[in-house]
Every structure is written in C-alpha cells, then in structure tokens.
Amino acid sequence: MPLSLLLRAAFVSAFCISATLANADEPVTRCHKVNAPVGLSIRSKPGIDGKRLALLEEGDKVTLAGRAVADDKTKVFPVVSKDAQDPEASWVQISEPKAGYVLYRVSGSSPYDYLVPCK
C-alpha cells in the first residue's frame, strides 16, 4: 500500500476516534484535579506543539469544558482529542483556571490519568 494511502487511513482513523471520544455518551464531573507530580502544561491546542499558556501544579483544580448536562450542572460531556504524534495520549479541553488543553491520559502498557475527579 502506498505511503499516501496509509497516511490518509491513519488520519481518517484518528479523526473517527477523536470524534467518538469528543461525543462520549457518559458525562463526567466538571471539577478535576491534577494528578501529576511534575504538573501539567495548559496548551493552546491539543498536543505538545500547542503554545504553553500556563503551568498547573499537582492538586490544582481545573474545570472541564464541553457540553453541559441539562439536569446536572456539575457534569459535562468533555471534549477529548487524541494526540496527533502519540496515539496513546489524550488531551481534554478545560475552561478554568485558563482556557486551553491539558494532557488527560496516556494508555498503553502503563496507563496513567493526569486528571482525576475532585472529591
């Protein structure tokens, strides 16, 4: 299979995965906190090529962006995007403390959630 066809197939596959995650059927709590000892960067777009807007420290609270749940204002259908360079990484859009995107999860052999629900 020619390289251009492989690249097109990869793009379509990544788009479909991203669209599925962005329209998740399960709402989550808006309030999450950073679960990363070294902190997280808020970026202008999903991926490490997005401009760094701010740095969050472990334990900092963030508000997830997304479609609100009509009967529960504490929950949202989050906007999650797959990383273009690392297909095992996912980014989530936040609205507070600064609008942008943060690394949400890395799957693979050792899955890790960089954001966890507030308690």
C-alpha positions as CSV (number, residue, x, y, z in Angstrom):
1,M,0.0,0.0,0.0
2,P,1.5,3.4,-1.0
3,L,2.5,5.7,1.9
4,S,-0.1,8.4,0.9
5,L,-2.9,5.9,1.3
6,L,-1.5,4.8,4.7
7,L,-1.4,8.4,5.9
8,R,-4.9,9.0,4.7
9,A,-6.1,5.9,6.5
10,A,-4.3,7.0,9.7
11,F,-5.9,10.4,9.5
12,V,-9.4,9.1,9.0
13,S,-8.9,6.6,11.8
14,A,-7.6,9.3,14.2
15,F,-10.5,11.6,13.2
16,C,-13.1,8.9,13.9
17,I,-11.5,8.1,17.3
18,S,-11.4,11.8,18.3
19,A,-15.0,12.3,17.2
20,T,-16.1,9.3,19.2
21,L,-14.3,10.5,22.4
22,A,-15.5,14.1,21.9
23,N,-19.1,12.9,21.8
24,A,-18.9,10.5,24.7
25,D,-22.2,9.2,26.0
26,E,-21.1,9.3,29.6
27,P,-20.9,12.7,31.3
28,V,-18.1,13.3,33.9
29,T,-17.8,15.8,36.7
30,R,-16.7,19.2,35.6
31,C,-14.2,19.5,38.5
32,H,-11.0,17.6,38.2
33,K,-7.6,18.0,39.9
34,V,-4.1,17.5,38.6
35,N,-2.7,14.0,39.3
36,A,0.9,14.6,38.1
37,P,3.8,15.2,40.4
38,V,5.6,17.3,37.8
39,G,2.5,19.3,37.0
40,L,0.7,19.8,33.7
41,S,1.0,22.5,31.0
42,I,-2.1,24.2,29.7
43,R,-1.7,24.4,25.9
44,S,-3.4,26.4,23.2
45,K,-4.3,23.3,21.2
46,P,-4.1,19.5,21.9
47,G,-0.5,18.2,21.7
48,I,2.9,19.3,22.7
49,D,3.1,21.6,19.6
50,G,0.4,23.8,21.2
51,K,1.7,27.0,22.8
52,R,2.2,26.7,26.5
53,L,-0.2,29.0,28.2
54,A,0.3,28.2,31.9
55,L,1.6,25.5,34.3
56,L,-0.6,23.6,36.8
57,E,0.8,22.0,39.9
58,E,-0.2,18.7,41.4
59,G,-3.5,19.1,43.2
60,D,-4.6,22.2,41.3
61,K,-8.3,22.1,40.3
62,V,-9.5,22.5,36.7
63,T,-12.9,22.8,35.1
64,L,-13.5,20.6,32.1
65,A,-15.1,22.3,29.0
66,G,-17.8,20.6,27.0
67,R,-21.5,20.2,26.5
68,A,-23.3,20.7,29.8
69,V,-25.7,18.1,31.2
70,A,-29.2,19.6,31.3
71,D,-30.3,18.1,34.6
72,D,-26.9,18.2,36.4
73,K,-24.8,21.4,36.2
74,T,-21.9,19.7,37.9
75,K,-21.3,17.3,34.9
76,V,-20.3,17.8,31.3
77,F,-19.7,15.8,28.2
78,P,-16.0,16.5,27.8
79,V,-14.1,17.5,24.6
80,V,-11.3,14.8,24.4
81,S,-8.8,14.7,21.5
82,K,-6.2,12.1,20.6
83,D,-2.6,13.3,20.3
84,A,-1.5,13.5,16.7
85,Q,2.0,12.3,17.4
86,D,1.3,9.9,20.3
87,P,-1.9,7.8,19.6
88,E,-1.8,6.5,23.2
89,A,-2.2,10.1,24.6
90,S,-5.5,12.0,25.0
91,W,-6.0,15.7,25.7
92,V,-9.0,17.3,27.3
93,Q,-10.3,20.9,26.9
94,I,-10.6,23.0,30.1
95,S,-12.2,26.3,30.8
96,E,-10.6,27.2,34.1
97,P,-8.2,28.3,35.6
98,K,-7.3,29.2,32.0
99,A,-9.0,28.0,28.8
100,G,-6.9,25.5,26.8
101,Y,-6.0,21.8,26.7
102,V,-4.2,19.6,29.1
103,L,-2.8,16.0,28.8
104,Y,-5.6,13.9,30.2
105,R,-4.5,10.3,29.8
106,V,-1.7,8.1,28.5
107,S,-2.8,4.5,27.8
108,G,-0.6,1.6,26.6
109,S,1.4,-0.7,28.8
110,S,1.2,1.6,31.8
111,P,-2.0,3.6,31.7
112,Y,-2.0,6.9,33.7
113,D,-4.6,9.5,34.3
114,Y,-3.2,13.0,34.7
115,L,-6.5,14.4,35.9
116,V,-8.8,12.8,38.4
117,P,-12.3,13.8,39.6
118,C,-12.4,16.2,42.6
119,K,-13.8,14.6,45.8
